[in-house]
Amino acid sequence: MRPSSFWLIVLVLPPVMALTVLPPFGQRMVTLAGIYGLMGLGYQLVFGQLGALNLAQGALFGLGAYAAALTAPVLGPFALIAAIVAAALPAALVAGPLLRLQSHYFALATLALASLVNLAAVHAESLTGGANGLAGFATALPRGPVLLVMVWVCLIAGVLLYAWLFEGTLGKKAHLLRDAPLLAAAHGIDAAAWRFTAFVAGAALAGLAGACSAALSGVVSPDVTGFSVMVLCLTLVVLGGARHPMGAVLGAVLAVGLPELLRELQGAWLLAYAVATLAVVLWAPEGLAGLIDRLRGARRPPPVPPGLPDIVPPVPGAQRLTVDGVSKSFGGVQALADVSLLVDRGEIVGLIGPNGSGKTTLLNVISGLDHADEGAIALDDHRVEGLPAHRVARAGIGRTFQALELAGDTRSADLARAVATGAAFLLLDEPAAGIGDGERRALEAFLAKVRDSGRGVLIVDHDIELLSRVCDRLVCLDRGRAIAAGRPAEVRADARVRASFLGLDGVAA
């Protein structure tokens, strides 16, 4: 969401107050809050927008601090740029193998990376000064009010850019990547490119924050690469709001201000801080920024899933989808065996068969979510088997899913999104499941519009009556093999189809 005038005032108030009314100590605290805000803003890109638990952000912060300390005597203020590169470049180098990992494996790998950085800071004494750290470099870097202004200008610009980027299409894509990765891939979104960009951009912000921290303190030691910095980063983002544009700023202000406010509690301040954090997690999971928006009545209502469009415009692309001799096994189970079929523009082909016959597996193989063991899949003469799902989608194959991927989603919304991709061919997995008679009639009418627009459709559904009305041809699978293909009446009359799918062995269909 774009920051409202309220949030813009909140955003510029700390540096303005620091420069006009606060003493030097207050200016130092506001500068530190801005530094933590920069680090947290970078962390929001990976953790907030993409939902990946990156545990190396604190170590990247430390790399920036060391880089600034080492290069400041030579580069002066340009050491801040060196710090950005020093954090972003290693992140880019390790991003490939790390980002292929999923869930907790990614978290453990980034934790291992953080540990390596910390070990290097401790033991590479000739470069880092070891446990004693580095000092005497800060005079070459911005300090005092100049540093404060620079930090907050960068932070304000970053927050505004973050809000602008994730307000529209990018925000919707990030939502799909975070909550429905299969749906994102089916919409042509390259998850690897997104994660790489977010990881490197987040590292760059961490490096800049680390450099500013070095300029502020005048000393860099291995503590700056320690896990405590990572815990601070994670805590402030969760407290403030992991995806809210102002989340990192609010969290950073709290991370700096609460220890000072609770100083009278002496050793118990950390317990009070933990209780406050737990309270936010339990009663304001959207973070303090989201809670404030809710209390102000400014929280946006959840988006309404789109309905079926009234008009389905024609789209360019291939003229024929060909599946030739496709086989797929999972372990010792043969899910598909030498399956072949054609789908032309302007026709609807129905895929029927009993549960476990391989219908959804075939859709997964065509759309690139699974890779065929044998066989070819082509759009005209362009082979697409073996391509990742996002590239198959970009080639012109759209997809809906049997199980709705997003909370609060509808069959109509899933279908509308697939059509909106502009794909020439659509793979529909049980679009009539769980819908009423009125929605079924609307679906039939919409499928007619899709066919009239010149798209090709391969549809899976258990409603044989619906498929008989809307499909030009039917293909029946049984135990992974195509046992019948032809016009609906012909396939329904086939004895093998009656026995395996319709359960009408010996009875006319």
LUMZATOR-894027 format. One line per field, with one value per residue (C-alpha): residue in three letters; residue number from 0; x, y, z. Coordinates in steps of 0.02 Angstrom, whole numbers, plus 50000, padded with zeros to 5 digits. Example, Ala and Ser with C-alpha at 12.3 -4.5 7.8 and 13.67 -1.06 7.14 Angstrom:
! LUMZATOR-894027
resn <- [ALA / SER]
resi <- [0 / 1]
u <- [50615 / 50684]
v <- [49775 / 49947]
w <- [50390 / 50357]
//
This chain:
! LUMZATOR-894027
resn <- [MET / ARG / PRO / SER / SER / PHE / TRP / LEU / ILE / VAL / LEU / VAL / LEU / PRO / PRO / VAL / MET / ALA / LEU / THR / VAL / LEU / PRO / PRO / PHE / GLY / GLN / ARG / MET / VAL / THR / LEU / ALA / GLY / ILE / TYR / GLY / LEU / MET / GLY / LEU / GLY / TYR / GLN / LEU / VAL / PHE / GLY / GLN / LEU / GLY / ALA / LEU / ASN / LEU / ALA / GLN / GLY / ALA / LEU / PHE / GLY / LEU / GLY / ALA / TYR / ALA / ALA / ALA / LEU / THR / ALA / PRO / VAL / LEU / GLY / PRO / PHE / ALA / LEU / ILE / ALA / ALA / ILE / VAL / ALA / ALA / ALA / LEU / PRO / ALA / ALA / LEU / VAL / ALA / GLY / PRO / LEU / LEU / ARG / LEU / GLN / SER / HIS / TYR / PHE / ALA / LEU / ALA / THR / LEU / ALA / LEU / ALA / SER / LEU / VAL / ASN / LEU / ALA / ALA / VAL / HIS / ALA / GLU / SER / LEU / THR / GLY / GLY / ALA / ASN / GLY / LEU / ALA / GLY / PHE / ALA / THR / ALA / LEU / PRO / ARG / GLY / PRO / VAL / LEU / LEU / VAL / MET / VAL / TRP / VAL / CYS / LEU / ILE / ALA / GLY / VAL / LEU / LEU / TYR / ALA / TRP / LEU / PHE / GLU / GLY / THR / LEU / GLY / LYS / LYS / ALA / HIS / LEU / LEU / ARG / ASP / ALA / PRO / LEU / LEU / ALA / ALA / ALA / HIS / GLY / ILE / ASP / ALA / ALA / ALA / TRP / ARG / PHE / THR / ALA / PHE / VAL / ALA / GLY / ALA / ALA / LEU / ALA / GLY / LEU / ALA / GLY / ALA / CYS / SER / ALA / ALA / LEU / SER / GLY / VAL / VAL / SER / PRO / ASP / VAL / THR / GLY / PHE / SER / VAL / MET / VAL / LEU / CYS / LEU / THR / LEU / VAL / VAL / LEU / GLY / GLY / ALA / ARG / HIS / PRO / MET / GLY / ALA / VAL / LEU / GLY / ALA / VAL / LEU / ALA / VAL / GLY / LEU / PRO / GLU / LEU / LEU / ARG / GLU / LEU / GLN / GLY / ALA / TRP / LEU / LEU / ALA / TYR / ALA / VAL / ALA / THR / LEU / ALA / VAL / VAL / LEU / TRP / ALA / PRO / GLU / GLY / LEU / ALA / GLY / LEU / ILE / ASP / ARG / LEU / ARG / GLY / ALA / ARG / ARG / PRO / PRO / PRO / VAL / PRO / PRO / GLY / LEU / PRO / ASP / ILE / VAL / PRO / PRO / VAL / PRO / GLY / ALA / GLN / ARG / LEU / THR / VAL / ASP / GLY / VAL / SER / LYS / SER / PHE / GLY / GLY / VAL / GLN / ALA / LEU / ALA / ASP / VAL / SER / LEU / LEU / VAL / ASP / ARG / GLY / GLU / ILE / VAL / GLY / LEU / ILE / GLY / PRO / ASN / GLY / SER / GLY / LYS / THR / THR / LEU / LEU / ASN / VAL / ILE / SER / GLY / LEU / ASP / HIS / ALA / ASP / GLU / GLY / ALA / ILE / ALA / LEU / ASP / ASP / HIS / ARG / VAL / GLU / GLY / LEU / PRO / ALA / HIS / ARG / VAL / ALA / ARG / ALA / GLY / ILE / GLY / ARG / THR / PHE / GLN / ALA / LEU / GLU / LEU / ALA / GLY / ASP / THR / ARG / SER / ALA / ASP / LEU / ALA / ARG / ALA / VAL / ALA / THR / GLY / ALA / ALA / PHE / LEU / LEU / LEU / ASP / GLU / PRO / ALA / ALA / GLY / ILE / GLY / ASP / GLY / GLU / ARG / ARG / ALA / LEU / GLU / ALA / PHE / LEU / ALA / LYS / VAL / ARG / ASP / SER / GLY / ARG / GLY / VAL / LEU / ILE / VAL / ASP / HIS / ASP / ILE / GLU / LEU / LEU / SER / ARG / VAL / CYS / ASP / ARG / LEU / VAL / CYS / LEU / ASP / ARG / GLY / ARG / ALA / ILE / ALA / ALA / GLY / ARG / PRO / ALA / GLU / VAL / ARG / ALA / ASP / ALA / ARG / VAL / ARG / ALA / SER / PHE / LEU / GLY / LEU / ASP / GLY / VAL / ALA / ALA]
resi <- [0 / 1 / 2 / 3 / 4 / 5 / 6 / 7 / 8 / 9 / 10 / 11 / 12 / 13 / 14 / 15 / 16 / 17 / 18 / 19 / 20 / 21 / 22 / 23 / 24 / 25 / 26 / 27 / 28 / 29 / 30 / 31 / 32 / 33 / 34 / 35 / 36 / 37 / 38 / 39 / 40 / 41 / 42 / 43 / 44 / 45 / 46 / 47 / 48 / 49 / 50 / 51 / 52 / 53 / 54 / 55 / 56 / 57 / 58 / 59 / 60 / 61 / 62 / 63 / 64 / 65 / 66 / 67 / 68 / 69 / 70 / 71 / 72 / 73 / 74 / 75 / 76 / 77 / 78 / 79 / 80 / 81 / 82 / 83 / 84 / 85 / 86 / 87 / 88 / 89 / 90 / 91 / 92 / 93 / 94 / 95 / 96 / 97 / 98 / 99 / 100 / 101 / 102 / 103 / 104 / 105 / 106 / 107 / 108 / 109 / 110 / 111 / 112 / 113 / 114 / 115 / 116 / 117 / 118 / 119 / 120 / 121 / 122 / 123 / 124 / 125 / 126 / 127 / 128 / 129 / 130 / 131 / 132 / 133 / 134 / 135 / 136 / 137 / 138 / 139 / 140 / 141 / 142 / 143 / 144 / 145 / 146 / 147 / 148 / 149 / 150 / 151 / 152 / 153 / 154 / 155 / 156 / 157 / 158 / 159 / 160 / 161 / 162 / 163 / 164 / 165 / 166 / 167 / 168 / 169 / 170 / 171 / 172 / 173 / 174 / 175 / 176 / 177 / 178 / 179 / 180 / 181 / 182 / 183 / 184 / 185 / 186 / 187 / 188 / 189 / 190 / 191 / 192 / 193 / 194 / 195 / 196 / 197 / 198 / 199 / 200 / 201 / 202 / 203 / 204 / 205 / 206 / 207 / 208 / 209 / 210 / 211 / 212 / 213 / 214 / 215 / 216 / 217 / 218 / 219 / 220 / 221 / 222 / 223 / 224 / 225 / 226 / 227 / 228 / 229 / 230 / 231 / 232 / 233 / 234 / 235 / 236 / 237 / 238 / 239 / 240 / 241 / 242 / 243 / 244 / 245 / 246 / 247 / 248 / 249 / 250 / 251 / 252 / 253 / 254 / 255 / 256 / 257 / 258 / 259 / 260 / 261 / 262 / 263 / 264 / 265 / 266 / 267 / 268 / 269 / 270 / 271 / 272 / 273 / 274 / 275 / 276 / 277 / 278 / 279 / 280 / 281 / 282 / 283 / 284 / 285 / 286 / 287 / 288 / 289 / 290 / 291 / 292 / 293 / 294 / 295 / 296 / 297 / 298 / 299 / 300 / 301 / 302 / 303 / 304 / 305 / 306 / 307 / 308 / 309 / 310 / 311 / 312 / 313 / 314 / 315 / 316 / 317 / 318 / 319 / 320 / 321 / 322 / 323 / 324 / 325 / 326 / 327 / 328 / 329 / 330 / 331 / 332 / 333 / 334 / 335 / 336 / 337 / 338 / 339 / 340 / 341 / 342 / 343 / 344 / 345 / 346 / 347 / 348 / 349 / 350 / 351 / 352 / 353 / 354 / 355 / 356 / 357 / 358 / 359 / 360 / 361 / 362 / 363 / 364 / 365 / 366 / 367 / 368 / 369 / 370 / 371 / 372 / 373 / 374 / 375 / 376 / 377 / 378 / 379 / 380 / 381 / 382 / 383 / 384 / 385 / 386 / 387 / 388 / 389 / 390 / 391 / 392 / 393 / 394 / 395 / 396 / 397 / 398 / 399 / 400 / 401 / 402 / 403 / 404 / 405 / 406 / 407 / 408 / 409 / 410 / 411 / 412 / 413 / 414 / 415 / 416 / 417 / 418 / 419 / 420 / 421 / 422 / 423 / 424 / 425 / 426 / 427 / 428 / 429 / 430 / 431 / 432 / 433 / 434 / 435 / 436 / 437 / 438 / 439 / 440 / 441 / 442 / 443 / 444 / 445 / 446 / 447 / 448 / 449 / 450 / 451 / 452 / 453 / 454 / 455 / 456 / 457 / 458 / 459 / 460 / 461 / 462 / 463 / 464 / 465 / 466 / 467 / 468 / 469 / 470 / 471 / 472 / 473 / 474 / 475 / 476 / 477 / 478 / 479 / 480 / 481 / 482 / 483 / 484 / 485 / 486 / 487 / 488 / 489 / 490 / 491 / 492 / 493 / 494 / 495 / 496 / 497 / 498 / 499 / 500 / 501 / 502 / 503 / 504 / 505 / 506 / 507 / 508]
u <- [50000 / 50057 / 50100 / 49958 / 49989 / 49984 / 50126 / 50225 / 50222 / 50275 / 50415 / 50493 / 50460 / 50610 / 50748 / 50662 / 50647 / 50825 / 50894 / 50788 / 50755 / 50852 / 51024 / 51172 / 51126 / 50950 / 51021 / 51129 / 50978 / 50879 / 51026 / 51037 / 50851 / 50872 / 51016 / 50912 / 50768 / 50877 / 50930 / 50750 / 50685 / 50806 / 50747 / 50566 / 50604 / 50649 / 50558 / 50407 / 50366 / 50426 / 50408 / 50587 / 50673 / 50844 / 50958 / 51109 / 51047 / 51142 / 51304 / 51281 / 51259 / 51426 / 51510 / 51457 / 51528 / 51697 / 51705 / 51676 / 51805 / 51937 / 51911 / 51871 / 52056 / 52072 / 51898 / 51831 / 51641 / 51642 / 51677 / 51488 / 51473 / 51610 / 51509 / 51354 / 51456 / 51543 / 51374 / 51282 / 51419 / 51438 / 51249 / 51239 / 51375 / 51291 / 51112 / 51105 / 51130 / 51046 / 50887 / 50859 / 50831 / 50657 / 50586 / 50691 / 50836 / 50855 / 50851 / 50985 / 51095 / 51086 / 51125 / 51280 / 51330 / 51311 / 51419 / 51557 / 51558 / 51570 / 51712 / 51806 / 51783 / 51857 / 52001 / 52060 / 52155 / 52270 / 52119 / 51984 / 52086 / 52014 / 51926 / 51995 / 51911 / 51951 / 51954 / 52020 / 51931 / 51775 / 51850 / 51847 / 51659 / 51505 / 51467 / 51348 / 51204 / 51275 / 51263 / 51090 / 51025 / 51106 / 51034 / 50858 / 50858 / 50905 / 50775 / 50634 / 50675 / 50681 / 50513 / 50429 / 50504 / 50454 / 50275 / 50264 / 50335 / 50224 / 50065 / 50016 / 50062 / 50224 / 50132 / 50007 / 50147 / 50238 / 50076 / 50062 / 50245 / 50224 / 50056 / 50030 / 50198 / 50121 / 49994 / 50133 / 50231 / 50075 / 50061 / 50236 / 50317 / 50500 / 50519 / 50707 / 50732 / 50621 / 50713 / 50883 / 50836 / 50759 / 50906 / 51037 / 50940 / 50911 / 51097 / 51140 / 51030 / 51107 / 51281 / 51236 / 51162 / 51318 / 51430 / 51327 / 51335 / 51524 / 51526 / 51414 / 51509 / 51685 / 51725 / 51693 / 51713 / 51653 / 51498 / 51429 / 51420 / 51348 / 51179 / 51113 / 51108 / 51004 / 50884 / 50867 / 50829 / 50699 / 50618 / 50602 / 50525 / 50399 / 50358 / 50335 / 50249 / 50338 / 50254 / 50194 / 50302 / 50322 / 50352 / 50542 / 50539 / 50421 / 50512 / 50680 / 50615 / 50551 / 50713 / 50812 / 50688 / 50620 / 50787 / 50809 / 50632 / 50650 / 50824 / 50755 / 50710 / 50896 / 50921 / 50734 / 50717 / 50753 / 50609 / 50493 / 50551 / 50514 / 50340 / 50303 / 50361 / 50254 / 50102 / 50121 / 50142 / 49986 / 49867 / 49933 / 50007 / 50006 / 50130 / 50113 / 50097 / 49949 / 49874 / 49887 / 49803 / 49664 / 49637 / 49637 / 49507 / 49626 / 49655 / 49606 / 49475 / 49537 / 49532 / 49376 / 49420 / 49381 / 49230 / 49219 / 49245 / 49104 / 49221 / 49361 / 49471 / 49572 / 49758 / 49908 / 50012 / 50032 / 49894 / 49911 / 49959 / 50033 / 50063 / 50156 / 50196 / 50212 / 50255 / 50283 / 50325 / 50336 / 50449 / 50377 / 50205 / 50169 / 50062 / 50061 / 50103 / 50127 / 49988 / 49958 / 49829 / 49803 / 49716 / 49686 / 49639 / 49453 / 49412 / 49381 / 49448 / 49385 / 49497 / 49400 / 49442 / 49425 / 49519 / 49703 / 49698 / 49830 / 49724 / 49799 / 49973 / 49953 / 49906 / 50056 / 50173 / 50105 / 50118 / 50296 / 50257 / 50316 / 50437 / 50396 / 50508 / 50476 / 50382 / 50365 / 50254 / 50250 / 50162 / 50167 / 50351 / 50414 / 50455 / 50413 / 50440 / 50578 / 50555 / 50517 / 50335 / 50353 / 50431 / 50293 / 50166 / 50255 / 50255 / 50065 / 49994 / 49884 / 49824 / 49695 / 49706 / 49595 / 49633 / 49616 / 49785 / 49735 / 49631 / 49459 / 49481 / 49342 / 49335 / 49282 / 49431 / 49552 / 49482 / 49478 / 49662 / 49711 / 49620 / 49698 / 49873 / 49838 / 49882 / 49828 / 49793 / 49710 / 49723 / 49573 / 49575 / 49397 / 49329 / 49153 / 49200 / 49090 / 48991 / 48802 / 48686 / 48689 / 48878 / 48883 / 48776 / 48887 / 49040 / 48967 / 48930 / 49104 / 49188 / 49093 / 49165 / 49339 / 49321 / 49249 / 49401 / 49511 / 49590 / 49616 / 49556 / 49599 / 49477 / 49471 / 49308 / 49202 / 49040 / 49020 / 48859 / 48945 / 49091 / 48974 / 48890 / 49044 / 49179 / 49214 / 49308 / 49340 / 49494 / 49477 / 49624 / 49631 / 49784 / 49886 / 49840 / 49723 / 49591 / 49469 / 49461 / 49331 / 49169 / 49079 / 48942 / 49069 / 49179 / 49032 / 48974 / 49143 / 49135 / 49303 / 49249 / 49084 / 49178 / 49320 / 49243 / 49055 / 49026 / 48900 / 48975 / 48850 / 48731 / 48710 / 48777]
v <- [50000 / 50178 / 50276 / 50394 / 50572 / 50504 / 50382 / 50512 / 50623 / 50478 / 50438 / 50611 / 50658 / 50568 / 50652 / 50822 / 50812 / 50749 / 50895 / 51030 / 50985 / 50831 / 50836 / 50742 / 50582 / 50591 / 50619 / 50466 / 50360 / 50422 / 50383 / 50209 / 50183 / 50234 / 50112 / 49969 / 50024 / 50006 / 49832 / 49784 / 49855 / 49742 / 49595 / 49631 / 49593 / 49412 / 49371 / 49484 / 49480 / 49304 / 49218 / 49148 / 49140 / 49213 / 49201 / 49284 / 49464 / 49505 / 49433 / 49535 / 49687 / 49643 / 49622 / 49799 / 49864 / 49779 / 49834 / 50015 / 50007 / 49929 / 50043 / 50209 / 50264 / 50249 / 50284 / 50404 / 50422 / 50308 / 50167 / 50160 / 50104 / 49976 / 49910 / 49888 / 49789 / 49689 / 49626 / 49611 / 49520 / 49372 / 49362 / 49351 / 49217 / 49103 / 49142 / 49006 / 48853 / 48930 / 48984 / 48812 / 48751 / 48754 / 48805 / 48757 / 48697 / 48875 / 48942 / 48818 / 48858 / 49046 / 49012 / 48916 / 49063 / 49181 / 49067 / 49065 / 49255 / 49266 / 49138 / 49236 / 49397 / 49314 / 49217 / 49321 / 49434 / 49509 / 49578 / 49602 / 49632 / 49473 / 49491 / 49668 / 49727 / 49884 / 50066 / 50235 / 50240 / 50339 / 50512 / 50471 / 50431 / 50542 / 50576 / 50673 / 50766 / 50726 / 50540 / 50560 / 50651 / 50526 / 50375 / 50444 / 50507 / 50331 / 50254 / 50371 / 50343 / 50154 / 50151 / 50253 / 50144 / 49986 / 50048 / 50099 / 49935 / 49820 / 49922 / 49854 / 49708 / 49667 / 49654 / 49532 / 49427 / 49425 / 49370 / 49224 / 49176 / 49180 / 49095 / 48995 / 48952 / 48826 / 48954 / 49082 / 48964 / 48929 / 49116 / 49129 / 49203 / 49153 / 49117 / 49093 / 49266 / 49346 / 49263 / 49307 / 49490 / 49504 / 49416 / 49526 / 49688 / 49646 / 49610 / 49778 / 49869 / 49767 / 49814 / 49999 / 49988 / 49901 / 50035 / 50172 / 50077 / 50074 / 50261 / 50291 / 50186 / 50209 / 50028 / 49863 / 49698 / 49518 / 49558 / 49652 / 49486 / 49390 / 49305 / 49437 / 49561 / 49436 / 49411 / 49600 / 49613 / 49474 / 49543 / 49721 / 49665 / 49552 / 49687 / 49824 / 49724 / 49606 / 49672 / 49846 / 49985 / 50063 / 49899 / 49907 / 50090 / 50063 / 49905 / 49995 / 50140 / 50015 / 49914 / 50072 / 50160 / 50020 / 49975 / 50158 / 50174 / 50013 / 50051 / 50080 / 49896 / 49858 / 49673 / 49643 / 49756 / 49612 / 49513 / 49662 / 49677 / 49493 / 49510 / 49659 / 49561 / 49411 / 49523 / 49594 / 49421 / 49356 / 49503 / 49597 / 49467 / 49599 / 49701 / 49868 / 49960 / 49851 / 49870 / 50059 / 50056 / 49949 / 50065 / 50215 / 50131 / 50140 / 49955 / 49904 / 49768 / 49604 / 49599 / 49525 / 49378 / 49421 / 49347 / 49277 / 49416 / 49461 / 49471 / 49350 / 49432 / 49330 / 49305 / 49267 / 49111 / 48932 / 48842 / 48666 / 48581 / 48409 / 48274 / 48127 / 47966 / 48043 / 47928 / 47969 / 47861 / 47902 / 47772 / 47606 / 47678 / 47708 / 47866 / 47892 / 47767 / 47821 / 47952 / 48051 / 48184 / 48343 / 48505 / 48632 / 48814 / 48839 / 48669 / 48597 / 48424 / 48336 / 48220 / 48089 / 47936 / 47861 / 47931 / 47889 / 47869 / 48005 / 48154 / 48284 / 48208 / 48236 / 48418 / 48437 / 48364 / 48474 / 48631 / 48590 / 48560 / 48380 / 48323 / 48179 / 48026 / 47997 / 48079 / 48252 / 48402 / 48542 / 48703 / 48691 / 48649 / 48722 / 48584 / 48627 / 48465 / 48486 / 48674 / 48747 / 48787 / 48975 / 48958 / 48839 / 48967 / 49105 / 48996 / 48998 / 48866 / 48927 / 48822 / 48808 / 48690 / 48557 / 48623 / 48811 / 48884 / 49047 / 49073 / 49140 / 49098 / 49038 / 48928 / 49079 / 49181 / 49040 / 49024 / 49212 / 49227 / 49087 / 49173 / 49341 / 49271 / 49278 / 49094 / 49016 / 48849 / 48821 / 48668 / 48665 / 48544 / 48513 / 48690 / 48629 / 48547 / 48605 / 48736 / 48754 / 48740 / 48927 / 48932 / 48777 / 48861 / 49016 / 48904 / 48822 / 48992 / 49054 / 48901 / 48935 / 49112 / 49043 / 48926 / 49064 / 49173 / 49045 / 48967 / 48781 / 48699 / 48534 / 48510 / 48378 / 48351 / 48211 / 48287 / 48185 / 48275 / 48444 / 48381 / 48303 / 48471 / 48582 / 48470 / 48434 / 48276 / 48166 / 48066 / 47933 / 47878 / 47719 / 47674 / 47803 / 47746 / 47824 / 47691 / 47791 / 47954 / 48034 / 48130 / 48128 / 48008 / 47887 / 47886 / 47865 / 47716 / 47630 / 47471 / 47503 / 47678 / 47613 / 47484 / 47592 / 47763 / 47764 / 47603 / 47547 / 47385 / 47302 / 47452 / 47580 / 47750]
w <- [50000 / 49966 / 50123 / 50168 / 50224 / 50402 / 50367 / 50269 / 50422 / 50533 / 50411 / 50405 / 50587 / 50668 / 50565 / 50573 / 50761 / 50777 / 50679 / 50762 / 50944 / 50999 / 51082 / 51005 / 51097 / 51026 / 50853 / 50875 / 50923 / 50772 / 50658 / 50731 / 50705 / 50522 / 50503 / 50573 / 50463 / 50308 / 50361 / 50399 / 50235 / 50142 / 50246 / 50202 / 50020 / 50056 / 50218 / 50202 / 50017 / 49973 / 50142 / 50142 / 50312 / 50271 / 50423 / 50340 / 50338 / 50498 / 50427 / 50267 / 50378 / 50457 / 50287 / 50245 / 50408 / 50381 / 50199 / 50248 / 50386 / 50273 / 50122 / 50209 / 50224 / 50035 / 49967 / 50097 / 50084 / 49931 / 50052 / 50074 / 49893 / 49922 / 50069 / 49961 / 49834 / 49971 / 50034 / 49868 / 49771 / 49891 / 49902 / 49712 / 49707 / 49835 / 49783 / 49650 / 49760 / 49913 / 49826 / 49753 / 49930 / 50004 / 50171 / 50322 / 50212 / 50146 / 50324 / 50380 / 50230 / 50262 / 50446 / 50391 / 50280 / 50427 / 50535 / 50402 / 50395 / 50585 / 50590 / 50458 / 50557 / 50713 / 50636 / 50487 / 50606 / 50475 / 50384 / 50515 / 50672 / 50748 / 50915 / 50935 / 50776 / 50677 / 50730 / 50674 / 50507 / 50549 / 50515 / 50329 / 50332 / 50353 / 50536 / 50646 / 50561 / 50388 / 50424 / 50498 / 50343 / 50225 / 50317 / 50325 / 50146 / 50091 / 50206 / 50153 / 49970 / 50000 / 50089 / 49952 / 49816 / 49909 / 49928 / 49745 / 49680 / 49783 / 49766 / 49596 / 49485 / 49575 / 49739 / 49663 / 49591 / 49758 / 49840 / 49719 / 49745 / 49933 / 49952 / 49791 / 49709 / 49588 / 49531 / 49511 / 49400 / 49297 / 49269 / 49200 / 49356 / 49371 / 49557 / 49543 / 49465 / 49597 / 49741 / 49667 / 49644 / 49817 / 49901 / 49817 / 49840 / 50023 / 50042 / 49964 / 50089 / 50230 / 50169 / 50164 / 50338 / 50402 / 50329 / 50411 / 50575 / 50562 / 50528 / 50679 / 50805 / 50738 / 50782 / 50694 / 50785 / 50755 / 50857 / 50706 / 50612 / 50760 / 50766 / 50886 / 50740 / 50641 / 50787 / 50800 / 50614 / 50618 / 50775 / 50713 / 50548 / 50635 / 50762 / 50635 / 50498 / 50378 / 50220 / 50268 / 50191 / 50363 / 50453 / 50457 / 50510 / 50656 / 50708 / 50703 / 50809 / 50937 / 50933 / 50974 / 51086 / 51196 / 51278 / 51323 / 51390 / 51489 / 51554 / 51730 / 51736 / 51728 / 51690 / 51670 / 51518 / 51400 / 51477 / 51454 / 51274 / 51244 / 51321 / 51210 / 51057 / 51104 / 51128 / 50953 / 50877 / 50965 / 50948 / 50797 / 50677 / 50540 / 50644 / 50728 / 50563 / 50514 / 50689 / 50677 / 50507 / 50579 / 50727 / 50609 / 50501 / 50355 / 50331 / 50155 / 50135 / 50064 / 49874 / 49796 / 49682 / 49501 / 49416 / 49241 / 49114 / 48994 / 48844 / 48799 / 48667 / 48543 / 48575 / 48465 / 48481 / 48424 / 48330 / 48400 / 48562 / 48532 / 48663 / 48586 / 48677 / 48851 / 48996 / 49179 / 49329 / 49514 / 49590 / 49535 / 49492 / 49308 / 49309 / 49120 / 48984 / 48803 / 48805 / 48645 / 48604 / 48504 / 48548 / 48411 / 48425 / 48438 / 48512 / 48684 / 48724 / 48880 / 48980 / 49078 / 49179 / 49354 / 49503 / 49489 / 49301 / 49273 / 49219 / 49335 / 49310 / 49123 / 49152 / 49268 / 49137 / 48998 / 49106 / 49164 / 49348 / 49320 / 49186 / 49069 / 49071 / 48886 / 48744 / 48669 / 48704 / 48576 / 48532 / 48342 / 48313 / 48478 / 48602 / 48781 / 48876 / 49003 / 49017 / 49190 / 49221 / 49205 / 49032 / 48977 / 49035 / 48939 / 48784 / 48787 / 48906 / 49049 / 49194 / 49333 / 49480 / 49557 / 49732 / 49746 / 49789 / 49873 / 50031 / 49988 / 49804 / 49689 / 49534 / 49432 / 49493 / 49454 / 49278 / 49251 / 49300 / 49180 / 49036 / 49083 / 49055 / 48868 / 48844 / 48680 / 48767 / 48936 / 49048 / 49164 / 49311 / 49374 / 49353 / 49395 / 49560 / 49703 / 49606 / 49596 / 49446 / 49410 / 49413 / 49304 / 49171 / 49180 / 49160 / 49005 / 48928 / 48970 / 48895 / 48735 / 48734 / 48763 / 48615 / 48506 / 48549 / 48462 / 48615 / 48637 / 48798 / 48881 / 49024 / 49162 / 49255 / 49327 / 49263 / 49104 / 49059 / 49066 / 48962 / 48835 / 48809 / 48798 / 48722 / 48540 / 48583 / 48736 / 48784 / 48919 / 49026 / 49127 / 49232 / 49139 / 48964 / 48836 / 48804 / 48697 / 48601 / 48489 / 48494 / 48662 / 48608 / 48534 / 48689 / 48807 / 48704 / 48713 / 48817 / 48901 / 48952 / 49022 / 49124 / 49190 / 49212 / 49193 / 49288 / 49158 / 49099 / 48985 / 48993 / 48855 / 48904]
//
